[in-house]
Amino acid sequence: MSEPRVPAESIPTARLDLLPLRVEHAEEMAVVLADPALHTFIGGMPHSLGELRARYERLVAGSPDPGVAWCNWVLRLRAESCLVGTVQATVTEDRSAEIAWVVGTPWQGRGFASEAARGLVAWLRRRSVRTVVAHIHPDHPASAAVAAAAGLAPTKEEQDGERRWRLVLHP
């Protein structure tokens, strides 16, 4: 597989720069992700700074499976030069990508997640990813709206209580 690695450059969108994740982002992101409400649908609690730093170290090191690429970005709001969230894609050797996003509570409702998800999907398309999938909790209309804005459509498939959304980029 010609696996897509975490890019050396950012992905620019209209208002955001999707910056390749670095361990140094943990300090600012610990604040962005501190609201327990962000875990309503995914479970758990916000990570402490140390936990988040350790998680970012694992993510930056990459997947131990050579057939899987972990691609992670933080979202920098260009106008305010601050981080507001993350997007990620797990790309497998069959050229499928599972994507996810999170935007900190103070920045929600302004279209940042949709903008970042569209930028991510465009990046995946340029790297010949065939299929993009996201898992959306049925009680999370905001996340469903983000998936739809990125071109994904709901399927009848469910996994762990979440609906699978899919977009075929290259059949």
matplotlib code that plots the C-alpha trace (Angstrom):
import matplotlib.pyplot as plt

x = [0.0, 1.2, -0.1, -0.9, 1.2, 0.5, 1.3, 4.2, 2.0, -1.2, -4.5, -6.0, -9.7, -11.5, -11.0, -8.9, -5.5, -5.6, -2.1, -0.4, -0.7, 2.4, 2.9, 3.3, -0.3, -1.4, -1.2, -3.6, -5.8, -6.3, -8.1, -10.0, -11.2, -11.8, -15.6, -17.1, -20.1, -17.8, -17.9, -21.7, -21.8, -18.4, -18.1, -15.3, -14.0, -11.6, -7.9, -5.6, -2.7, -0.4, -2.9, -3.4, 0.3, 0.8, -2.1, -0.5, 2.8, 1.2, -0.7, 2.3, 4.4, 1.9, 0.0, 2.0, 0.1, 2.0, -1.3, -2.9, -2.0, -3.1, -3.6, -4.3, -4.6, -5.5, -7.7, -6.2, -8.7, -6.6, -8.3, -7.7, -4.6, -5.9, -6.7, -10.4, -10.5, -9.3, -9.9, -8.6, -8.6, -7.5, -6.6, -6.3, -4.6, -7.8, -7.9, -10.8, -10.7, -12.6, -12.9, -13.8, -13.9, -14.3, -14.6, -14.3, -17.6, -16.8, -16.4, -19.3, -22.2, -20.0, -19.4, -15.8, -16.4, -18.1, -15.4, -12.6, -14.4, -14.8, -11.1, -10.2, -12.3, -10.8, -7.3, -8.3, -9.7, -6.4, -4.7, -6.9, -8.8, -11.8, -14.3, -14.8, -16.7, -17.9, -19.8, -22.5, -24.6, -28.3, -29.0, -26.3, -27.8, -24.9, -22.5, -24.8, -24.9, -21.1, -21.0, -23.7, -21.8, -18.7, -20.7, -21.3, -24.7, -26.2, -26.3, -28.5, -25.4, -24.8, -21.8, -21.8, -25.0, -23.8, -25.0, -22.3, -22.2, -20.3, -19.0, -17.5, -14.7, -13.1, -15.1]
y = [0.0, 3.5, 4.6, 8.3, 9.5, 12.4, 15.3, 17.6, 20.5, 21.9, 21.6, 25.2, 25.8, 29.1, 29.9, 27.1, 25.5, 21.8, 21.4, 18.0, 16.8, 17.4, 16.4, 20.1, 20.7, 18.8, 21.9, 24.0, 21.1, 20.0, 23.3, 23.1, 19.5, 20.1, 20.3, 16.9, 17.6, 16.7, 13.1, 12.8, 10.5, 8.9, 8.2, 8.8, 12.1, 14.8, 13.7, 15.5, 17.3, 14.3, 11.8, 13.9, 14.3, 10.5, 10.0, 12.5, 10.7, 7.4, 9.0, 10.9, 7.7, 6.1, 2.8, -0.3, -2.0, -1.3, -1.6, 1.3, 5.0, 7.3, 10.8, 13.5, 17.2, 20.0, 22.9, 26.3, 29.2, 31.5, 34.8, 34.2, 32.0, 29.5, 25.8, 24.9, 21.1, 18.1, 15.9, 12.5, 9.7, 6.1, 4.8, 1.1, -0.8, -1.3, 2.5, 3.1, 5.8, 6.2, 9.8, 11.7, 15.3, 17.3, 21.0, 22.6, 23.8, 27.5, 27.2, 24.9, 26.1, 28.1, 25.5, 24.7, 21.0, 20.9, 23.0, 20.8, 17.6, 18.8, 19.8, 16.3, 14.5, 16.6, 15.6, 12.0, 12.2, 13.6, 10.5, 8.1, 6.9, 4.9, 5.1, 7.4, 6.2, 8.0, 6.6, 8.9, 8.4, 8.6, 11.2, 13.6, 15.7, 18.2, 15.4, 14.0, 17.5, 17.5, 14.2, 15.3, 18.5, 16.4, 14.4, 11.3, 9.6, 7.4, 3.7, 1.0, -0.4, 0.1, -0.5, -0.1, 1.8, 4.3, 4.7, 4.2, 7.0, 6.5, 8.3, 6.5, 8.7, 6.3, 3.1]
z = [0.0, -0.7, 2.6, 3.2, 6.1, 8.3, 5.9, 6.4, 5.3, 6.6, 4.8, 4.4, 4.3, 4.2, 7.9, 9.2, 8.9, 9.6, 11.1, 11.4, 15.0, 17.2, 20.8, 21.6, 20.7, 23.9, 26.2, 24.2, 23.1, 26.8, 27.3, 24.0, 24.9, 28.6, 28.5, 29.7, 27.4, 24.4, 25.7, 25.8, 22.8, 22.9, 26.6, 29.0, 30.4, 29.1, 29.3, 31.7, 30.1, 30.8, 29.4, 26.3, 25.8, 26.0, 23.6, 21.1, 21.5, 20.4, 17.6, 16.2, 16.4, 14.0, 13.9, 14.8, 11.9, 8.7, 6.8, 8.7, 8.6, 11.4, 10.0, 12.7, 12.5, 14.9, 13.7, 13.9, 13.5, 11.4, 12.4, 16.1, 15.8, 18.3, 18.2, 18.1, 17.5, 15.7, 12.7, 12.0, 9.4, 9.9, 6.4, 5.7, 3.0, 1.1, 0.6, 3.0, 5.6, 8.8, 9.8, 13.0, 14.3, 17.4, 17.9, 21.4, 22.9, 22.6, 18.8, 18.1, 15.9, 13.5, 10.8, 11.8, 12.0, 8.6, 7.0, 8.5, 7.5, 3.9, 3.8, 5.1, 2.6, -0.2, 1.0, 1.1, -2.4, -3.7, -2.2, -4.0, -0.9, -2.2, 0.6, 3.6, 6.6, 9.8, 12.8, 14.1, 17.2, 16.2, 18.8, 17.6, 14.8, 14.8, 13.9, 11.3, 9.7, 9.6, 7.9, 5.4, 4.7, 3.9, 1.4, 3.5, 3.6, 6.2, 5.6, 7.2, 9.0, 12.7, 14.9, 18.7, 18.6, 15.9, 12.3, 9.7, 7.1, 3.8, 0.8, -2.2, -3.7, -6.1, -7.0]

ax = plt.figure().add_subplot(projection="3d")
ax.plot(x, y, z, "-o")
ax.set_aspect("equal")
plt.show()
